[in-house]
Amino acid sequence: MDILGIFLSSASFILAPTTIAYALATLGLALHFGYGGLLNMGMAGFMALGAYGYAIGVLTFGLPWYFAAFVGIAASIVFALILGIPTLRLRGDYLAIVTIAAAEIVRLMLLSSAFGGVTGSADGLSGFNGPGGTVTNPTVGAGGFNEGNPIPEGVYGFVPFLDNERTWYLRIVGILILAIAIFVVWRLVNSPWGRVIKGIREDEDAVRSLGKNVFAYKLQVLIIGGVLGALGGLMLAFATNVNSSVYVTSLTFFLWTALLLGGAATVFGPLAGSIIFWVLQAFLGLLFPALASVGLMPFTTIQAAQIKFIIVGFALVLLVVFRPQGLFGNKKELTFVK
Amino acid sequence: MRTNSTVQPRVSRFISALGAFVLAFGVLALGTPAHADVVNAELPFKISGNVQNKGVGIPAVSISMTGPAGFVATVLTDADGKYTVGVPEKLADYTVTVDEMTLPDGVAVIDNPATEFVEASVQTVTVGPGGRTTMNFFIGQGERKTTSIFDQVVQRLISGINFGLMLALASVGLSLIYGTTGISNFAHAELVTFGAVATYGLVALMGGDLLWLAIILALVLSAALGWGQDAALWAPLRRRGMGLVQLMIVSIGLSLGVRYLYQFFIGGSTEQLPGSDAERFALFGSVTLSAIDIASMSISVILIMLFALWLNRSKVGKATRAISDNPGLAASSGIDVDGVVRIVWIIGSVLAGFSGILWAYFRPGIRWDMGGQILLLIFAATTLGGLGTAYGALVGSLIVGILVESSSLVIPSDLKYVGALVVLIGILLFRPQGILGRKERVG
């Protein structure tokens, strides 16, 4: 059993594109739930729209990748409007059910063979990142994300971050987007606007009595958080093929786990939570099968690979019960959760 | 591990699609079928698929393909019934034809059980922007027969009522638990799965002849699970005065953990209970029913009637309704709220467990995430009828069941759940108290 290899593989998730994608979407959730008090259980839908909007923009409309990325973001804004205008009046747990249902509708529509010509149905879409693109279909796609890569071909970095030019490009773009997103959110929540939304979180009626348009503020929160979710989806699409089976309800739940791990009402919590979530996932996902294969665990390796998901579920329960503010949060910030 | 390939294994793990068929699609999308008999492999785009009879691939079936600019290809399926054809253009239509003469005697191409859109041996497929598409053929006994619209409607109605009654068993439990404790219990789906998985395990232990005993024991285990869940988790959290949102997130975590625990034990495949391939007999026209359908519907009705009797007549049932109405008042008039809630958990779990067994026959098959597949439909039914009202849940379930089953007459059947979810959102927007709920329950 290669313990060092397992540690290094796990460490490579610290700055992996998927980790960055999770961090972006979780940051959106932090804005929704931690600062705005909105119980959004449909983040997977926002991510799916970001990813598919981009892929369809490239493949069906033949747009350059940067315009196609805006299609994905625009799709998530439209989704936030459609979802928010009627539902933001609903009580917390009702909003949760509506958002989870809306995200499932998005997924089922993307999965349906009725729109298979555009969405690729159950096969999903691939080949939209352009030359040097996805593994399965490297030749297709006009002017994809990869064409913007200024890094010459080669392998760079040091273990565990020893990667080719494409992964580095993806990583740098991701970190840039994430850094800007964190900065924007940090400025927003510490601005007068941020104080209003935190006020709405604590006591909606009190803020309304101060003459603020509560509904408009909530809608803005939903849109900004949704755009962050779409950026997360974009990162996933830059990294690999898009497939509707990724954007399932479990994805939203994993984001929630990462959020509550880091701290719901924090700016850096989502990043920290995502990193811990992914590094632990990778570590346990490699460690248990390795233990099973050398006979230290009485399971098959397939079973051993499942244990990490079981742990995620029960960790979420324990987190909410024993440390609802997360690792880096302040308990006083979560008194609104009733 | 290369970082940019890490999403791929996650993809295959997280598939919770509409069943094994879609799973097969997903697998095809991820790893190209390695054994398929391949023609024109040098061409950039691909049409692939398989020919199968009840999940078993049929080898050496001749499939021909025509496309734009006089493209013609013929391929024979390999030992697993798979084929792959390279095609020259994407965003184009191709006609795929199964040569029925090369099929084994006495079988023909039948409806695709998952999409129902795919019917005969001649199909047109579109190679989309992704450049790959899948065309599967399903083979079955005998000739295809045409079905009149009336027969279809009746068939859908019957199967809708069957589905609705099954949903009702799960929904009334969810609704009662919500009514008495305020928890939107996302882990209710896992109680549904538990009934089926426990039956499956007991059948494996005792043999298929003792199915009835396995079902009864599975329900006893469900009851124990409901009791244990409340005793170990929910009652302590209630005593801590935990908020409803936190309780909801706890239930989500529990749902995730337990769901993957099932996968840990039974794996990712679909298993069948004994009797799931029961003969269907004709009612009239082309409307058919199986003995399982009839048993499922009658037992559901009996259970729901017993439940209604309990809720209306028994002392505990009355106490349950009192707590749903006003927990504070109920407690101060001497009702043992914790005791009643414990009983509600037990009854809710038993009903959910039984609905899981019925769901295993309806789908058909047992899968680790089978409850999760209908969780939102259960929520839709409960909300439609009015959260916290038991009869509302029954009415809502029947409406959702019939809506889901009959909607595939008009919309593609892989979108049939969408209709129910749209209803769920609509009802929350315009009448959040539901059909039978009272307004003051909300907010």
Interface residues (C-beta under 8 A of the other chain):
Chain A: S9 S12 F13 A16 P17 T18 L39 I56 L59 T60 P86 T87 L90 R91 G92 D93 Y94 A96 I97 V98 I100 A101 A102 E104 I105 L108 M109 L111 S112 S113 A114 G116 G117 V118 T119 G120 S121 A122 D123 G124 L125 S126 G127 F128 V135 T136 N137 T139 V140 D163 R166 T167 L170 R171 L236 A239 T240 N241 N243 S244 S245 V246 V248 T249 S250 L251 F253 W256 T257 L260 A282 F299 I302 Q303 Q306 I307 F309 I310 I311 V312 G313 F314 A315 L316 V317 L319 V320 V321 P324 V337 K338
Chain B: M1 R2 T3 N4 S5 T6 V7 Q8 R10 V11 R13 F14 I15 S16 A17 L18 V22 F25 G26 L28 A29 L30 T32 P44 K90 L91 T115 F117 T126 G128 P129 G130 G131 R132 T133 T134 S184 L233 L237 M242 G243 L244 V245 Q246 M248 I249 V250 I252 G253 L254 S255 L256 G257 V258 R259 Y260 L261 Q263 F264 G267 G372 L376 F379 A380 T383 I411 P412 D414 L415 Y417 V418 L421 V422 L424 I425 L428 L429 P432 V442 G443
